């Protein structure tokens, strides 16, 4: 006997699973793993038009948690760029417990993004900040549960002393020594987001303002800023920075244009030629650089940032008005003479 029941309508989540199960999983790690959304909570997803498919995947992940989700399209709120946080977005944030911002790096919107995260903190929300994230970034950078990334960070911190020394070496020329400063704090970004906090996703890094940096750093991953985005993955054309007691003395590489752009950036303001931050990528789900700095800075290995020291958090005695992130992959890292990373893989994690 034929069934009289109407055919079941396929949800967008079911359609995504049929087409791209990996994207469904990645969205779930943002909503469940990072934000910890529980049933009956409200989640606002602010996105741009080019990332509508990613926003829909996140919305479906909210529904899977039996929570209430809503989308807000930036281009519908007002013409871009948004130079300040629009009252419509403020009103939407006031109605939820968690939020996601997923959009491109639109020129002129830096102030709006700063206001957004400030508003999130005042409202005590849990916020995932996903600026510049593409589908590829989500698929590569969100393969590990944030709780696993946090475990790796805890392992490293348990072995690190206030005056620890990190040694970085690689087959393409890296030979760097980084000394910690016991007066400076370590910052942990593992992707587990608490009330009143926000994280850039994908994430996974331990960061500090180093006491001293000396030697050669090979940047074979990617670089921030517009010229870094244009250059993409630097595996075939790495940059080598000669660093003397925390100050970059020279930048060399087969990509002469990029080397000149980095050098020009360092000359743009005071202290931009100084190493402001040293970080260890802790996202063990990422196995290689992809040429997008938002993801590459979480790759297991040693990374540097010139300029800003995030002094309010690291307690460094100086700061700068800009920051240039330089990432690497595949290097060996020792912690106080004991192997920590070999060829981009952590040893003895447990």
C-alpha positions in Angstrom: 0.0 0.0 0.0 1.4 3.4 -1.0 2.3 5.8 1.9 0.0 8.8 2.3 2.8 10.7 4.1 4.3 13.6 2.1 7.9 13.3 1.2 10.3 14.6 3.8 11.7 18.0 2.9 15.5 18.0 2.8 17.0 20.6 5.1 19.9 22.8 4.0 22.0 20.9 6.4 21.1 17.6 4.8 21.8 19.1 1.4 25.2 20.3 2.6 26.0 16.8 4.0 25.2 15.3 0.6 27.5 17.7 -1.1 30.2 18.8 1.3 30.2 16.9 4.6 33.6 18.5 5.6 32.1 21.9 5.6 29.2 20.7 7.8 31.8 19.4 10.2 33.9 22.6 10.2 30.8 24.7 10.9 29.9 22.4 13.7 33.3 22.9 15.3 32.7 26.7 15.3 29.2 26.5 16.8 29.6 23.5 19.1 33.3 23.2 19.7 34.4 26.9 19.9 31.2 28.7 20.9 29.7 25.9 23.0 26.2 26.7 21.8 23.5 24.9 23.8 19.7 24.4 23.1 17.5 27.5 23.2 20.4 30.0 22.9 20.3 32.7 20.2 23.2 33.1 17.8 23.7 36.0 15.3 25.8 35.4 12.2 26.9 38.6 10.5 28.3 37.9 7.0 29.1 39.4 3.6 27.5 38.4 0.3 30.5 36.4 -0.9 30.3 34.1 2.2 26.6 33.4 2.2 27.2 29.7 1.7 29.5 29.6 4.7 27.0 31.6 6.8 24.3 29.1 5.8 26.5 26.2 7.0 27.0 27.9 10.3 23.2 28.6 10.6 22.5 24.9 10.0 25.0 24.0 12.7 23.1 26.3 15.1 19.9 24.5 14.2 21.6 21.1 14.8 22.1 22.3 18.4 18.4 23.1 18.8 19.3 26.7 19.1 17.9 29.8 17.4 20.0 31.3 14.6 19.7 34.4 12.4 21.7 35.8 9.5 22.5 39.5 9.0 24.0 40.5 5.6 26.3 43.4 5.8 25.4 44.7 2.3 21.7 44.8 3.4 22.4 46.7 6.5 24.3 49.5 4.7 26.6 50.2 1.8 30.2 49.0 2.3 32.5 49.8 3.7 31.0 50.1 7.2 33.2 52.7 8.8 31.5 52.2 12.2 29.3 49.6 13.9 25.8 50.0 12.5 22.9 50.3 15.1 21.2 47.4 13.4 24.1 45.1 14.2 24.2 46.5 17.7 20.5 45.7 18.2 21.0 42.2 16.8 23.9 41.5 19.1 21.8 42.6 22.1 19.3 39.8 21.4 21.8 36.9 21.4 24.2 34.9 23.6 26.8 34.1 20.9 27.8 35.6 17.6 29.9 35.0 14.5 31.4 37.6 12.1 32.5 36.1 8.8 33.5 38.6 6.1 36.4 39.7 3.9 39.0 42.3 4.7 37.1 45.2 3.3 39.3 48.4 3.2 37.9 51.0 5.6 36.2 48.6 8.0 39.0 48.1 10.6 37.3 50.6 12.9 34.0 48.8 12.6 35.5 45.5 13.5 37.2 47.0 16.5 33.9 48.4 17.7 32.2 45.1 17.0 34.6 43.1 19.3 34.4 45.8 21.9 30.6 45.6 21.9 30.8 41.8 22.2 32.9 42.2 25.3 30.6 44.7 26.9 27.6 42.5 26.2 29.4 39.4 27.6 28.8 37.4 24.4 30.8 34.5 23.0 32.1 35.7 19.6 33.8 33.9 16.7 35.7 36.4 14.6 36.3 35.0 11.1 37.7 37.9 9.0 39.2 36.8 5.7 38.1 33.2 6.1 37.3 31.3 3.0 35.8 27.9 2.5 39.3 26.5 2.0 40.4 28.1 5.3 37.4 26.6 7.1 38.1 23.1 5.6 41.8 23.2 6.5 41.8 25.2 9.7 38.8 23.7 11.5 39.5 20.0 11.4 40.5 19.7 15.1 38.2 20.1 18.1 39.2 23.3 20.0 39.5 21.2 23.1 42.2 19.1 21.5 44.1 22.3 20.5 43.8 23.5 24.1 45.4 20.2 25.3 48.4 20.8 23.1 48.8 24.4 24.5 48.6 23.1 28.0 51.3 20.5 27.3 53.7 23.2 26.0 53.0 25.6 28.8 53.7 22.9 31.4 57.2 22.5 29.9 58.0 26.2 29.5 60.0 28.0 32.2 60.0 31.8 32.6 63.5 32.0 31.0 63.1 29.3 28.4 65.0 29.3 25.2 63.5 28.1 21.9 65.8 27.0 19.0 64.4 26.9 15.5 66.2 25.2 12.6 65.2 24.1 9.1 66.7 22.8 5.9 65.9 26.1 4.1 68.1 28.2 6.3 66.4 28.9 9.6 68.7 29.1 12.5 67.0 31.2 15.2 67.3 31.5 19.0 64.4 33.0 21.0 64.8 33.8 24.7 61.7 34.3 26.8 61.4 37.2 29.2 60.1 36.2 32.6 58.3 39.5 32.9 56.1 38.8 29.9 52.9 36.8 29.9 52.0 34.0 27.4 48.7 34.4 25.6 46.8 31.3 24.6 44.4 31.2 21.7 42.9 27.7 21.5 39.4 28.4 20.2 37.4 27.6 23.3 35.4 30.9 23.7 34.1 32.0 27.1 31.5 34.7 27.9 32.7 38.1 27.2 35.6 36.8 25.0 36.2 36.6 21.3 38.7 34.6 19.2 39.9 34.8 15.6 39.0 31.5 14.0 40.6 29.3 12.9 43.1 29.5 15.7 45.6 27.6 17.8 48.6 29.5 19.1 50.7 30.4 22.1 52.1 33.9 21.9 54.5 36.0 23.9 56.7 39.1 23.5 60.2 37.6 23.5 63.1 38.9 25.5 65.6 38.4 22.7 65.6 37.0 19.2 68.8 36.3 17.3 69.7 34.6 14.0 67.9 33.8 10.7 64.2 33.3 10.4 62.9 31.7 7.2 59.3 32.7 6.3 58.1 29.9 3.9 54.4 30.1 4.9 52.6 33.4 4.3 52.7 37.0 5.4 49.9 39.4 6.5 49.1 42.7 4.8 48.0 43.2 1.2 51.4 42.4 -0.3 51.5 39.2 1.7 48.0 38.2 0.4 49.3 38.9 -3.2 52.4 36.8 -2.7 50.4 33.8 -1.2 52.3 30.7 -0.2 56.1 31.2 0.0 57.3 27.7 0.0 59.1 28.0 -3.4 60.2 31.6 -2.7 60.9 32.0 1.0 62.0 35.2 2.7 65.0 35.1 5.1 65.2 37.7 7.8 68.5 38.4 9.5 67.7 39.4 13.1 70.2 40.8 15.6 68.9 41.1 19.2 65.3 41.5 18.1 65.9 43.9 15.3 65.6 42.9 11.6 68.8 43.9 9.9 68.0 42.6 6.4 65.2 40.9 4.3 66.3 38.7 1.4 64.6 36.3 -1.0 64.2 35.4 -4.6 61.0 37.4 -4.7 62.7 40.8 -4.8 59.4 42.7 -4.9 58.1 41.1 -1.7 61.4 41.7 0.1 61.3 45.4 -0.8 57.7 45.6 0.3 58.5 44.1 3.7 61.5 46.4 4.1 59.4 49.4 3.2 56.7 48.4 5.7 59.3 48.2 8.4 60.4 51.7 7.7 56.9 53.1 7.9 56.9 53.9 11.6 59.0 53.5 14.7 59.8 50.0 16.0 58.2 48.2 13.0 61.6 46.5 12.4 61.5 44.9 15.9 60.2 41.4 16.7 57.2 42.1 18.8 55.8 38.6 19.1 57.0 35.0 19.0 54.3 32.3 18.7 54.0 28.6 18.5 51.1 27.2 16.3 49.2 24.6 18.2 46.4 23.6 15.8 47.5 20.0 15.2 44.7 19.5 12.7 46.5 21.7 10.2 49.3 19.7 8.6 50.7 22.4 6.2 50.7 26.0 5.2 48.1 27.0 2.6 49.2 30.6 1.8 46.5 32.3 3.9 48.0 33.9 7.1 44.8 33.6 9.1 45.2 29.8 8.9 49.0 29.5 8.6 49.8 31.3 11.9 48.1 28.3 13.7 50.3 25.7 11.8 52.4 23.7 14.3 55.8 25.5 14.3 57.4 28.8 15.1 56.1 32.2 13.8 57.0 35.8 14.3 55.2 39.1 14.2 57.1 42.4 13.7 55.8 45.6 15.4 53.0 45.4 18.0 53.7 43.5 21.2 50.1 43.5 22.5 51.6 45.1 25.6 48.4 45.4 27.5 48.2 41.6 27.6 51.9 40.5 27.3 53.1 43.2 29.7 55.9 44.2 27.3 57.6 47.5 28.0 57.2 48.8 24.4 54.7 48.6 21.6 54.2 49.7 18.0 51.3 51.0 15.8 51.4 48.2 13.2 51.9 44.4 13.0 53.3 42.2 10.3 52.8 38.4 10.8 55.3 36.0 9.2 54.7 32.3 9.3 56.8 29.2 8.7 56.3 25.5 8.4 58.3 22.3 8.5 61.0 23.6 10.9 62.4 21.8 13.9 61.9 23.5 17.3 63.7 22.7 20.5 62.6 23.9 24.0 65.5 24.3 26.4 67.5 21.8 24.3 64.8 19.2 24.2 63.1 18.3 20.9 59.6 19.8 20.8 58.7 19.9 17.1 60.2 17.9 14.2 59.3 18.7 10.6 56.2 20.5 11.8 55.0 17.8 14.2 54.8 17.9 17.9 56.6 15.2 19.8 55.3 13.4 22.9 52.1 15.4 23.2 50.8 13.5 26.2 
